[in-house]
């Protein structure tokens, strides 16, 4: 009889389930160990949307098309008109009151009192108009910065969505690989223990036969032949 050989156990695959459905599979194909994350259809759609939208928006991130520029201009025009109306509401009554007062007091507007007051009012009005022009420029910068901020926030959202999906995939894959490793470690230990038990059985049998033959007659030809036979199994 020869020493029996035991086949090493096959690769232990790993599977991670969610609500009873396969989420990740880890298996061996040829010389490669493969971990496959199985996306649901909604998850695929969300991931592809984030990926495609990010790629499509990247080249246009700092570019304002014609529609965006028109929108900016419309907002600036409305802001300017509102500011101009506020200035008129302040200074037009002042001019009308001045005219009424001077006419009632002097009978005409051709005098130094009227001209001095008029110049003062017009100077203040000019300062207000200049201030409005500065505010319009500030408003323009605000519109541009807000639009860029909105776009960058959107890009960050798309990137975060992709990164969170990838992070979840890696975590789930790690769990599947851990399941596989646990199965393979168990197989290796069981194989080693089984092999050790078989080796000890043959060793103990050989020792018992040797002891029995040697105690009978260690120098006989039969004992020597028997020792040779036993030696083949040790």
C-alpha positions in Angstrom: 0.0 0.0 0.0 1.2 3.6 -0.8 0.6 6.8 1.1 -2.7 8.3 0.0 -2.6 11.8 -1.5 -5.3 14.4 -0.7 -6.4 17.0 -3.2 -6.0 20.6 -1.9 -9.4 22.3 -1.5 -10.5 24.7 -4.2 -10.7 28.5 -3.8 -13.4 29.6 -1.4 -15.4 32.4 -3.0 -16.9 35.3 -1.0 -20.3 36.7 -1.4 -21.9 39.7 0.3 -25.7 39.9 0.3 -28.1 42.9 0.9 -31.7 42.0 1.6 -31.1 38.6 0.3 -29.6 39.8 -3.0 -26.0 39.5 -4.1 -24.2 42.8 -3.6 -20.5 41.7 -4.1 -19.0 38.5 -5.4 -15.3 37.5 -5.0 -14.1 34.6 -7.0 -11.1 33.1 -8.7 -10.8 32.9 -12.5 -7.6 31.4 -13.8 -4.8 33.1 -11.9 -6.9 36.2 -11.1 -9.0 36.9 -8.0 -12.0 39.0 -9.0 -14.3 41.1 -6.8 -17.4 42.3 -8.6 -19.7 44.9 -7.1 -23.2 44.5 -8.4 -24.9 47.9 -8.8 -28.7 48.3 -8.8 -30.3 50.1 -11.7 -31.0 53.3 -9.8 -27.5 53.3 -8.5 -26.1 52.9 -12.0 -28.2 55.7 -13.2 -27.1 58.1 -10.4 -23.4 57.2 -10.9 -23.5 57.6 -14.6 -25.4 60.9 -14.3 -22.8 62.3 -11.9 -19.9 61.1 -14.1 -21.4 62.3 -17.4 -22.5 65.7 -15.9 -19.1 66.3 -14.3 -17.3 65.6 -17.6 -19.7 67.7 -19.7 -19.6 70.7 -17.3 -15.9 70.7 -16.8 -15.0 72.5 -20.1 -17.8 75.1 -19.6 -17.1 75.8 -15.9 -15.7 79.3 -16.3 -17.4 80.2 -19.6 -20.5 82.3 -19.8 -22.7 81.7 -22.8 -24.9 84.3 -24.5 -28.0 83.4 -22.4 -26.0 83.8 -19.1 -24.6 87.1 -20.2 -28.1 88.4 -21.2 -29.4 87.3 -17.8 -26.6 89.2 -16.1 -27.4 92.3 -18.1 -31.1 92.1 -17.4 -30.4 91.9 -13.7 -28.0 94.9 -13.9 -30.5 96.9 -15.8 -33.2 96.2 -13.2 -30.8 97.1 -10.4 -29.8 100.3 -12.2 -33.4 101.4 -12.8 -34.3 100.7 -9.2 -31.4 102.8 -8.0 -32.2 105.6 -10.5 -35.8 105.6 -9.3 -34.7 105.9 -5.7 -32.4 108.9 -6.6 -35.3 110.6 -8.5 -37.7 110.1 -5.6 -35.2 111.8 -3.3 -34.0 114.7 -5.4 -37.0 115.6 -7.7 -39.2 116.6 -4.7 -36.3 118.7 -3.4 -36.0 120.5 -6.8 -39.8 121.1 -7.0 -39.9 122.4 -3.5 -37.0 124.7 -4.2 -38.6 126.1 -7.3 -41.9 126.7 -5.5 -40.2 128.4 -2.6 -38.1 130.7 -4.7 -41.0 131.6 -7.0 -43.2 132.5 -4.1 -40.5 134.6 -2.5 -38.8 136.3 -5.5 -41.4 135.9 -8.2 -38.8 134.2 -10.6 -35.9 131.7 -10.6 -33.3 134.1 -11.9 -31.5 134.9 -8.7 -28.4 133.7 -6.8 -30.3 132.0 -4.0 -32.0 129.7 -6.4 -28.8 129.0 -8.3 -26.8 128.2 -5.1 -29.4 125.8 -3.8 -29.9 124.3 -7.2 -26.1 123.6 -7.5 -26.0 122.0 -4.1 -28.9 119.7 -5.0 -27.4 118.8 -8.3 -24.0 118.1 -6.8 -25.6 115.7 -4.3 -27.6 114.1 -7.1 -24.3 113.6 -9.1 -22.7 112.0 -6.1 -25.6 109.7 -5.7 -25.5 108.8 -9.4 -21.7 108.0 -9.1 -22.4 105.9 -6.1 -25.0 104.0 -8.0 -22.6 103.4 -10.9 -20.1 101.9 -8.4 -22.9 99.8 -6.9 -23.8 98.5 -10.3 -20.1 97.4 -10.9 -20.2 95.7 -7.5 -23.5 94.0 -8.4 -22.0 92.8 -11.6 -19.1 91.1 -9.7 -21.6 89.7 -7.3 -23.6 88.1 -10.1 -20.5 86.6 -11.6 -19.1 85.3 -8.3 -22.5 83.8 -7.3 -22.8 82.0 -10.7 -19.3 80.6 -10.4 -19.9 79.6 -6.8 -23.1 77.8 -7.8 -21.3 76.0 -10.6 -18.4 74.9 -8.4 -20.8 73.7 -5.7 -22.6 71.7 -8.3 -19.3 70.2 -9.5 -18.3 69.4 -5.9 -21.7 67.7 -5.4 -21.2 65.5 -8.6 -17.6 64.6 -7.4 -18.8 63.8 -3.9 -21.5 61.6 -5.3 -19.0 59.6 -7.4 -16.5 59.4 -4.5 -19.2 58.2 -2.0 -20.3 55.5 -4.5 -16.7 54.4 -4.9 -16.1 54.4 -1.2 -19.2 52.3 -0.5 -18.1 49.9 -3.3 -14.6 49.5 -1.8 -16.1 48.9 1.7 -18.5 46.2 0.5 -15.8 44.6 -1.7 -13.5 44.5 1.4 -16.2 42.6 3.3 -16.6 40.1 0.4 -12.9 39.6 0.3 -12.8 39.1 4.0 -15.4 36.4 3.7 -13.4 34.7 1.0 -10.2 34.9 3.0 -12.0 33.4 6.0 -13.2 30.5 3.9 -9.7 29.9 2.4 -8.0 30.1 5.8 -10.5 27.5 7.2 -9.8 25.2 4.2 -6.0 25.5 4.6 -6.2 24.7 8.3 -8.5 21.8 7.8 -6.3 20.4 5.1 -3.2 20.8 7.3 -4.9 19.1 10.2 -6.1 16.2 8.1 -2.7 15.7 6.5 -1.1 15.8 9.9 -3.5 13.1 11.2 -2.8 10.8 8.3 1.0 11.2 8.7 0.8 10.4 12.4 -1.3 7.2 11.7 1.3 5.8 9.3 4.1 6.8 11.7 2.5 5.1 14.7 1.7 2.0 12.6 5.4 1.8 11.5 6.7 2.2 15.0 4.4 -0.5 16.4 5.5 -3.0 13.7 9.1 -2.2 14.2 9.0 -2.6 17.9 7.1 -5.9 17.6 9.6 -7.3 15.0 12.7 -6.2 16.9 11.5 -7.7 20.1 10.8 -11.0 18.3 14.3 -11.4 16.6 16.1 -8.2 15.5 18.7 -10.2 13.5 16.5 -12.5 11.5 16.1 -12.2 7.8 12.4 -12.0 8.2 12.6 -9.1 10.6 15.0 -7.2 8.3 12.7 -7.7 5.3 9.7 -6.5 7.4 11.6 -3.4 8.5 12.3 -2.7 4.8 8.7 -2.9 3.9 7.6 -0.7 6.9 10.2 1.9 5.9 8.5 2.5 2.6 5.5 4.0 4.5 7.4 6.1 7.0 
